[in-house]
Amino acid sequence: MGASAESLENLPVTLREHLAVVSPTDTEALLEQCGIEVPVKLFQVLMISGWYGIKGK
């Protein structure tokens, strides 16, 4: 079980190519562009954030 030596060696490349890190300001702007009128950040744990919003009519 666990990660193989090869997958651990490739981890930095995998994260760089597949993980998108978006700032809270950019995330809020993206939500607003999608029609969420007042996005509210509910929580943040390390780099994971939870947002709440109601789409406008």
C-alpha positions, -999 to +999 in steps of 0.1 A: +000+000+000+010+036-003+028+054-030+055+039-051+089+054-053+083+064-089+050+082-081+067+101-052+095+111-075+070+124-101+048+142-075+061+177-080+055+175-118+021+159-113+010+187-088+023+214-111+005+201-141-028+190-125-034+213-095-048+247-100-042+272-072-066+302-074-064+331-050-095+339-029-099+371-048-098+353-082-122+326-069-147+353-058-144+370-092-150+337-110-181+330-089-194+364-096-189+359-133-210+327-131-239+347-116-233+342-079-242+377-066-226+376-032-201+347-028-193+340+009-162+321+020-174+297+046-141+281+056-105+275+047-083+246+057-048+249+044-053+256+007-089+242+004-118+268+007-155+263+009-178+290-007-215+296-005-236+317-028-270+320-044-272+325-082-290+356-092-321+356-114 
